Amino acid sequence: MHKDQVEGTAKDMGGKAKEAVGKMTDNERLEAEGNMDQAEGKVQKGVGDLKDGARDALKK
């Protein structure tokens, strides 16, 4: 597992929590930040998936 996969997953989960708190407190800014964090996390995880796949392909 690549570092970007772990960090991306953590950022996605943190974003989900931030979004939920924003919804509960009716804080649109916090909710939007949570959505942005989720998107960043998914992209970072995707980059990690690609790096991991490339590394595996080079080992074969």
C-alpha positions as CSV (number, residue, x, y, z in Angstrom):
1,M,0.0,0.0,0.0
2,H,1.4,3.4,-1.0
3,K,1.6,6.4,1.4
4,D,-0.7,8.4,-0.9
5,Q,-3.4,5.7,-0.5
6,V,-3.3,5.9,3.3
7,E,-3.2,9.7,3.4
8,G,-5.9,10.1,0.8
9,T,-8.2,7.7,2.7
10,A,-7.6,9.6,5.9
11,K,-8.3,13.0,4.3
12,D,-11.5,11.6,2.8
13,M,-12.7,10.3,6.2
14,G,-11.8,13.6,7.8
15,G,-13.7,15.4,5.2
16,K,-16.8,13.3,5.8
17,A,-16.6,14.1,9.5
18,K,-16.2,17.8,8.8
19,E,-19.1,17.7,6.4
20,A,-21.3,16.0,8.9
21,V,-20.5,18.5,11.6
22,G,-21.2,21.3,9.2
23,K,-24.6,19.9,8.4
24,M,-25.4,19.4,12.1
25,T,-24.4,22.9,13.0
26,D,-25.9,24.5,9.9
27,N,-22.4,25.8,8.9
28,E,-22.3,25.8,5.1
29,R,-18.6,26.8,5.0
30,L,-17.6,23.8,7.2
31,E,-19.8,21.6,5.1
32,A,-18.1,22.9,1.9
33,E,-14.6,22.4,3.3
34,G,-15.6,18.8,4.2
35,N,-16.7,18.2,0.6
36,M,-13.4,19.7,-0.7
37,D,-11.4,17.5,1.7
38,Q,-13.2,14.5,0.5
39,A,-12.5,15.3,-3.2
40,E,-8.8,15.9,-2.4
41,G,-8.6,12.7,-0.5
42,K,-10.2,10.6,-3.3
43,V,-7.8,12.2,-5.8
44,Q,-4.8,11.5,-3.6
45,K,-5.9,7.9,-3.0
46,G,-6.3,7.5,-6.8
47,V,-2.7,8.7,-7.3
48,G,-1.5,6.2,-4.7
49,D,-3.5,3.4,-6.5
50,L,-1.7,4.3,-9.8
51,K,1.7,4.4,-8.1
52,D,1.1,1.1,-6.4
53,G,-0.1,-0.5,-9.7
54,A,2.9,0.9,-11.6
55,R,5.3,-0.4,-8.9
56,D,3.7,-3.9,-9.1
57,A,3.8,-3.9,-12.9
58,L,7.5,-3.0,-12.8
59,K,8.3,-5.9,-10.5
60,K,6.9,-8.4,-12.9
